[in-house]
Amino acid sequence: MSIETPARASVRVGDDGVARCAWVGSDRLYEQYHDTEWGHALHGDRALFEKLTLEAFQSGLSWITILRRREGFRSAFDGFDWHRISAYGDPDIDRLMADERIIRNRAKIEATMANARVLVSWLDTEPGGLDALVWSHQPPSGVPRPATLGEVPTQTAESRALARDLKARGWRFVGPTTAYALMQSAGLVDDHVVGCWRAR
């Protein structure tokens, strides 16, 4: 009887014969996200605002739950146009709380509105500021690739610093774990495990 090694348990070969990080499972949407987005460099204030918002909504849930609702979020939050979101009021909160396409969490909705207001006061005078701040926390190159999923951290010194800097700007619903999830998905770090086809 063979014993599965931790490294092998951290990689799953899909029905298409492709070896991926095992967290993907067999969901086709997740496979596509893993192959084409997760770990790719993401730039742009609006793209990063969207990703930070979705990572905050994901807190306490699985990412696939958010991924399946991403288009609903984009529609409900006006394409993550922070100027529009910053002008939301109580009727918009009521609208969003009734929108089954998104995660209906009042605290996170209100945090998104507050974060949009931060961006209005910040990026109107400093375009590209969110992108620059996020990417200023990219870890140095040369960090060994995780061999197993157990070696993938949930937070790092860089993610703690990023969360701290965003909070100093007035950002809500961002902690070091959420910041690290952003760093993974936006390509600041590459946590594809050894054996995954993306681990090159």
Number of C-alpha atoms within 10 A of each C-alpha: 3 4 5 8 9 12 15 19 12 21 25 19 17 16 9 6 8 13 16 24 26 19 13 19 14 13 11 12 13 18 19 12 16 19 16 11 14 23 21 16 15 19 16 13 20 17 16 18 20 20 19 22 24 23 22 24 25 19 17 7 12 10 15 15 13 20 16 14 15 17 14 17 23 16 12 17 21 12 16 21 15 25 16 15 22 17 12 17 11 9 9 16 17 12 11 20 15 12 14 11 17 22 21 17 13 13 12 19 21 17 19 27 24 19 24 24 21 18 25 18 11 15 15 11 10 12 14 15 16 21 17 14 14 22 18 12 18 15 15 9 8 6 9 8 16 18 19 21 20 11 11 14 12 13 16 14 11 18 24 18 15 25 23 17 15 20 15 10 13 13 20 21 21 21 20 19 19 25 26 25 23 25 28 19 21 23 19 22 22 22 25 26 25 20 19 20 15 19 14 10
